Amino acid sequence: MAIKIFIDQGHNPQNPNAGAEGNGVREQDITYEIGVRLAALLNANSNFDAELSRNSPTEILGTTNATSLQTRVYAANSWGADFFISLHCNSSEIKEASGSEAYVFRSDSPAYDMGLRILEGLNYSTGLENRGVFVRPTLYVLRTTDMPAVLVEMGYISNPRDAYLMTYDPESFARGIYNGILLYYGML
């Protein structure tokens, strides 16, 4: 039976729950594009079945920040996903801040190991620094999913190089996350 991976493309195309902006690009557009590419890679492999939280670039989930997050979690829980992976872009006042990091509900979990593998994959395919996996039990999507969940901050939208890479080479991010998933399941 195929492993079910729910890919949450963080944020909506507009409020409620619009994402960060930087260097002339928007987080919600980057996460949408990388998510579509990641789902295509997973669905081309018979070991996986992937679903997306946003199925078009204009789709808006929920009517408030809270219901936007609830809608994403509800979709993953109802589908019976084996893993929840939420895609995001980081932002910082420090323009030099760069790299990928991941957040999980707790360290003694499959999600922590998945986060480690995804960051390895991203580092290898994008060259961005692996900033590590951090425990963030307060994040709604990590706290309320029925399955292990990883929130991936793929790069810094506030950093010109990171933003450029995520915008103009989304395939390397999708491929890096995909390879991390394969590593986690011992398929690479």
C-alpha positions as CSV (number, residue, x, y, z in Angstrom):
1,M,0.0,0.0,0.0
2,A,1.3,3.5,-0.9
3,I,2.7,5.8,1.8
4,K,0.4,8.8,2.0
5,I,2.2,12.1,2.2
6,F,0.1,15.3,2.7
7,I,1.9,18.4,1.4
8,D,0.7,21.6,2.9
9,Q,1.8,24.6,0.8
10,G,2.0,27.2,3.6
11,H,-0.2,30.3,3.5
12,N,-2.9,31.6,1.2
13,P,-2.6,33.7,-2.0
14,Q,-4.1,36.6,0.0
15,N,-5.3,37.2,3.5
16,P,-6.4,35.5,5.6
17,N,-3.1,33.8,6.3
18,A,-1.0,35.3,3.6
19,G,2.7,34.7,3.9
20,A,5.9,36.7,4.1
21,E,7.2,38.8,1.3
22,G,10.7,39.8,0.4
23,N,12.9,40.5,-2.6
24,G,9.8,41.0,-4.8
25,V,8.4,37.5,-4.2
26,R,5.7,36.1,-2.0
27,E,6.0,33.0,0.3
28,Q,2.6,31.6,-0.7
29,D,3.6,31.6,-4.4
30,I,6.9,29.8,-3.7
31,T,5.3,27.2,-1.4
32,Y,2.6,26.6,-4.0
33,E,5.0,25.9,-6.8
34,I,7.4,23.8,-4.9
35,G,4.5,21.8,-3.4
36,V,3.1,21.0,-6.8
37,R,6.5,19.8,-8.0
38,L,7.0,17.7,-4.9
39,A,3.6,16.1,-5.2
40,A,4.4,15.2,-8.9
41,L,7.7,13.6,-7.9
42,L,6.0,11.6,-5.1
43,N,3.0,10.6,-7.3
44,A,5.4,9.4,-10.1
45,N,6.7,6.8,-7.5
46,S,4.4,3.9,-6.9
47,N,5.5,3.8,-3.3
48,F,3.8,7.1,-2.6
49,D,0.4,8.8,-2.8
50,A,0.6,12.6,-2.3
51,E,-2.1,15.2,-1.8
52,L,-1.9,19.0,-1.7
53,S,-3.6,21.5,0.7
54,R,-3.9,24.0,-2.2
55,N,-4.8,22.6,-5.6
56,S,-4.7,25.9,-7.5
57,P,-2.5,29.0,-7.0
58,T,-5.6,31.1,-6.2
59,E,-7.3,28.7,-3.7
60,I,-7.9,30.2,-0.3
61,L,-8.3,27.9,2.7
62,G,-10.4,29.1,5.6
63,T,-11.8,32.6,6.4
64,T,-9.4,33.4,9.2
65,N,-5.8,32.5,10.1
66,A,-7.2,29.9,12.6
67,T,-9.6,28.3,10.1
68,S,-7.0,28.3,7.4
69,L,-4.7,26.2,9.6
70,Q,-7.7,24.0,10.7
71,T,-8.7,23.3,7.1
72,R,-5.2,22.0,6.3
73,V,-5.0,19.8,9.3
74,Y,-8.6,18.5,8.8
75,A,-7.8,17.5,5.2
76,A,-4.7,15.6,6.2
77,N,-6.5,13.9,9.1
78,S,-9.6,13.0,7.1
79,W,-7.4,11.5,4.3
80,G,-5.5,9.4,6.8
81,A,-2.1,10.7,5.8
82,D,1.0,8.9,7.0
83,F,3.0,12.1,7.1
84,F,2.3,15.8,7.0
85,I,4.9,18.1,5.4
86,S,4.2,21.9,5.6
87,L,6.3,24.1,3.2
88,H,7.3,27.6,4.3
89,C,9.9,30.3,3.6
90,N,11.7,31.9,6.5
91,S,12.2,35.7,7.0
92,S,14.5,37.7,9.1
93,E,15.5,41.4,9.7
94,I,19.1,40.1,9.2
95,K,19.4,40.0,5.4
96,E,22.4,37.7,5.6
97,A,20.3,34.9,7.3
98,S,20.2,32.0,5.0
99,G,19.5,28.3,4.9
100,S,16.9,25.6,5.6
101,E,15.5,24.5,8.9
102,A,12.7,22.3,10.1
103,Y,10.2,22.3,13.0
104,V,8.6,19.3,14.8
105,F,6.3,18.8,17.7
106,R,8.9,16.8,19.7
107,S,12.4,15.4,19.3
108,D,11.6,11.7,20.1
109,S,9.4,11.2,17.0
110,P,9.5,10.0,13.4
111,A,8.9,13.6,12.4
112,Y,12.3,14.6,13.9
113,D,14.1,11.9,11.8
114,M,12.1,12.9,8.7
115,G,13.1,16.6,9.3
116,L,16.8,15.6,9.5
117,R,16.6,13.7,6.2
118,I,14.7,16.5,4.4
119,L,17.3,19.0,5.5
120,E,20.1,16.7,4.2
121,G,18.3,16.4,0.9
122,L,17.8,20.2,0.7
123,N,21.4,20.9,1.5
124,Y,22.6,18.5,-1.1
125,S,20.3,19.8,-3.9
126,T,20.3,23.5,-3.2
127,G,23.6,24.1,-1.5
128,L,21.8,26.1,1.3
129,E,23.0,25.7,4.8
130,N,21.4,23.0,7.0
131,R,20.3,25.0,10.0
132,G,18.9,22.0,11.9
133,V,15.7,20.6,13.3
134,F,13.9,22.5,16.2
135,V,11.1,21.5,18.5
136,R,8.1,23.9,18.3
137,P,5.2,22.3,20.2
138,T,3.1,25.5,19.9
139,L,2.8,25.4,16.1
140,Y,-0.8,24.4,15.3
141,V,-0.1,22.2,12.3
142,L,2.5,20.2,14.3
143,R,0.3,20.0,17.4
144,T,-3.1,18.9,15.9
145,T,-2.2,16.5,13.1
146,D,-3.0,12.8,13.7
147,M,0.2,11.8,11.9
148,P,3.9,12.9,12.3
149,A,4.3,16.4,10.9
150,V,7.3,18.5,9.8
151,L,7.2,22.2,9.0
152,V,10.1,23.0,6.6
153,E,11.4,26.5,6.3
154,M,13.1,26.0,2.9
155,G,15.1,29.2,2.8
156,Y,14.9,32.9,3.7
157,I,12.7,35.0,1.5
158,S,14.5,38.0,3.1
159,N,17.8,36.8,1.7
160,P,18.3,37.8,-2.0
161,R,20.1,34.5,-2.9
162,D,17.7,32.2,-1.1
163,A,14.7,34.0,-2.6
164,Y,16.2,33.9,-6.0
165,L,16.9,30.1,-5.7
166,M,13.4,29.3,-4.4
167,T,11.8,31.4,-7.2
168,Y,13.9,30.4,-10.2
169,D,14.9,26.9,-9.2
170,P,11.9,25.4,-7.4
171,E,12.7,22.0,-8.8
172,S,15.9,21.7,-6.7
173,F,13.8,22.3,-3.5
174,A,11.1,19.8,-4.6
175,R,13.8,17.3,-5.5
176,G,15.7,17.9,-2.2
177,I,12.6,17.3,-0.1
178,Y,11.7,14.3,-2.2
179,N,15.2,12.8,-1.8
180,G,14.9,13.4,2.0
181,I,11.7,11.5,2.1
182,L,13.3,8.7,0.2
183,L,16.2,8.7,2.6
184,Y,13.8,8.5,5.6
185,Y,12.1,5.5,4.1
186,G,15.4,3.8,3.1
187,M,14.6,4.1,-0.6
188,L,17.7,6.1,-1.5
